[in-house]
Amino acid sequence: MTSTTSRDGAAGTRIADSLRDAILRGVYAPGARIRQEDLAEEFGASRLPVRDALRILESDGLVTLVANTGAWVAHLSLDECQEVYQIRERIEPLLLRYSAEHLDDETIGRLGALADRMQAGTDVETFLRLDREFHLLSYGAAKTAILGETVQRLWNSTQHYRRAFTLLIGPDAGRAVHYEHQLLVAALRRGDLDDAERVLFGHIRRTRLELLKHPELFQQPEAADARAR
């Protein structure tokens, strides 16, 4: 029994990891249904590890489970997205401050290299991957019991909308994003945590204000199929 439970747990984690990556890459559209039987067939697993995987993703903020109904990719309304971004504006600078006190020169150097790679690239998916790596690395040295996990969950819930923002912004706004990354790295190198917090606050706020100009991004998808078309 223990061996079977262990195998199911490992399978659930494997399915969750794969599905998490697919959702964050935009393979699954926000608000689209995820059918357990489809996942079981795709991964060659029983329903139990699939249910475990969906519960993991629910705790990550990526999936919404409705009892006796099913699972859907998490979707935000315009008002919900604005609220999430306003929360992020206030708590991510605090998390950055907690982390910055423990960032070593090597890590700050890696942040600088990531900022340079984002500035030099043109592919949206590469930018999103590097941007996520950049910000989560900047928070990674924080010693917190709650704040770090909260921020990561909020990042997960807004990933689709960051992708939409990146596709929408013009060259001038794109240059501003890269400039803010470089300003943030410079502030961390100087050890100026007040400036780093100010830069990060404005960085998140500007994305929120841009998204508010595009309410069409928050309409529920009509397709019943879970995969984005």
N, C-alpha and C positions, 0 to 999 in steps of 0.2 A: 504493500500500500504506500509506504514511504517513498519507494523508488518511483512509482507511478506519479505521485504528487510532485516529486522533484522534477520529473520529466515534463509534466504539464506546466510547472512553474517556469522552467527554462524555455519551453516553447512559447509561453505567454510573453515572456520578456523579448524573445526573438521577434515575434509578430509585432509587438508594441514598437520595438526599435525600427523595424522596416516601415511600419505604417506612419510613425512619427516623422521619419525622414520624407516620406511621400507627401504628407500633408504640408510640411514646412516648405517643400519644393513646389507646391502648388499643383501637384498631381490630382489631389482631391479638392473640389471647390467648397468654400464655406457654405454651410447650410445643406449640403448634399447628404443623402442617406448612405449609411454604411451597413451592408447586409452581412450578418454573421455567417450565413451559409456560403456566401461568395468568398469571404476570407478563409473559412475552413477549407474550401476547395483549393484556393490559391496556395495556401501554405501547407496543405496536406495534413491538417490538424483536426482534432475534435472540437466541439463547441466550447468545452471548458477552457482551454488556453486562449481561445478567441475572446471569450468573455473577460478573462483575466487581463488580456491586452487592452481591451476597450476601457476597463476600469482604470488601468494605469494611465491611459491617454486622457481620461476624464480628469484625473488628478493633475495632469499636466496642463489642463486648460484647452486641450485640442479637440475634445469630443464631448458631446452632450448626450447623456443616456436618459431615456424616458422609460420608466417601469412598464413592463408588459407591452411596449410599443416598438422600441428599437434604438438605434444609435445614429447620430448625425454629426458631421464635422461642425465644430463650433462656429457660430456666426454672430457678428455684432451688428446692432443697428447703429445708425449715425450717432444717436445720443449716447449709446453705450460706448462706442469707440471714443467719443470726445471725453467721456468720464475716465476711461482707462488711460488715455493719454495725459489727462490732467493729473491723475494719480502718479503716472510715470514721471511727469515733470517734477514732482515734489519728492518722490522717494528715491529715484535713481541717483540724483546728486548726493543724497545722503549715503547711499551704498558706495558710490565712487569715493567719497571721503573716507569711509571705513576702510576701503581697499587701498587707497593711494598711500596711506601711512605705511603699508607693508610691501609696496611694489619695489622690486629691485631694479637696478640699471638694465639688466638683461631683459626683463619683462617689458620695461618701457621702450627698449630698443625694438622688441618684437612688435609693439604697438605702432611704432614709427614705420616699420617695414610694411605692416598691414595697411596703414594709411597711404603709403606710397603706392602699393599694389592696387588699391582701390582707385586712386587718382589716375593711374596709368591704364586701367582696364576700361572696356566698353560693354562687356557682357553683363546683363542684368542679374542673372542667377549667380554668376561669380561674385559680383558686387554684394549681393544679399548675403551670400555665405561668408564673405570676408568681413562684412559689416557686423554680422552677428558675432563672429569670432572676435573681432576688435572690441566690441562693447562688453561682451561677457568676460573676455580676458582682463579688461580694465577693472571689472568688479571682482575678479576671481580670488584676490587676496583678502577679501573682507572676512572677518570672523563674526558671523551672525547666525542666529538660530532660526530666524523667520524671514528676514528681509531678502536674502539672496534667492530663496525659493519663490517668494512672492514676485520678485522682479522677473524671474525666468518664466513663470506662468503668464505674466502680463505680456512678455515678449512673444510667447507662443500664440496668445490670443490675437495679437496684432500683426503677425507675420504676413498674412495675405494682404493686409492693407498697406504695409510697407512696400510690398512688391508693386501694388497698384500705384502708390506714390512715386516709386522709382520710375515706373513706365510713363507717368504723367509729366514729371518735371522737365522743364526745358534746360538748355545748356547753362544759363545763368544760375538757376537754382541748383543744378548739379555741381557747379563750381563752388557754390556756397557750402554744400555738404562736405566736400573734400577740404575746403578751407577750415571748417569747424573741426574736422578730425585732426588736422595739423595743429590748430590752436590748442586743442585738448592735450595732445602729446607734448606740446611746448610747455603748457602749464604744469603738467606732471613732471617734466624734466626739471623745471624750476622749483618744484615743491610748493607751488602756489595753489593750494587747494580751494581757496575762495574763487579764484579765476576759473579753475577747472569746473567747479560747480556751476558757475554762471554760464560758461560755454555749453555745458551739457543741457542745462535747463532750456536755453534758447534753441539748441539743436532739436530737442524733442518737441518743443512748442511750435517751431516752424513747420514740422511735419504735420502736426495736428491741424494747424490753420489751413494748410494746403488741402488736406483731406476733407475739411469742412466745405470746401468749394465744389466737391464732387459727390453729392448725395446718391447719385446713380450707382456708386460702388457698393452701396449697402443694401441693395435690393436682393431679396431672397431669390436664389436660382430656381428656374422653373423645372429644370431637368431632374428626373428622379434618380438617374444614374449617379453613383457616388463620384465617379472620376470626372475631372474637369475636362471640358471639351475645348 
